[in-house]
Amino acid sequence: MLAEAFEILREIQARGRLAVIVGGAVRDLLLGRPLTDVDLATDMPLAELSSLFKTHAVGRSEKFDTVVIIRGGRAFEISRFRQGGQE
């Protein structure tokens, strides 16, 4: 799972954008727990993500600038970096 996440990060970073692993996966890695999912965050606009990857909408994705990318049979949620005040 982590290898696929790093592939996605490299593809985004190769286009001059920032991308990082976030959320529970970071905690689980630090605590030595098995990963159940890996979420990502980026400064790449969703339209650009959609031109680079096949993306899928999730829940309230428009409100939170989040899409899902399938890689290696796994789903990775990727969100745009958030600025304070978003609910």
JOBEL-V208133 format. One record per backbone hydrogen bond with DSSP energy under -1.0 kcal/mol. NH is the residue of the N-H (numbers start at 1). CO is the residue of the C=O. If there is no record, write none. Layout:
# JOBEL-V208133
NH,CO / NH,CO
This chain:
# JOBEL-V208133
5,1 / 6,2 / 7,3 / 8,4 / 9,5 / 10,6 / 11,7 / 12,8 / 13,9 / 14,10 / 15,12 / 16,13 / 17,12 / 20,41 / 22,39 / 26,23 / 27,23 / 28,24 / 29,25 / 30,26 / 31,27 / 33,28 / 40,77 / 41,20 / 42,79 / 43,18 / 49,45 / 50,46 / 51,47 / 52,48 / 53,49 / 56,68 / 61,58 / 64,60 / 66,61 / 67,78 / 68,56 / 69,76 / 71,74 / 74,71 / 76,69 / 78,67 / 79,40 / 80,65 / 81,42 / 86,83
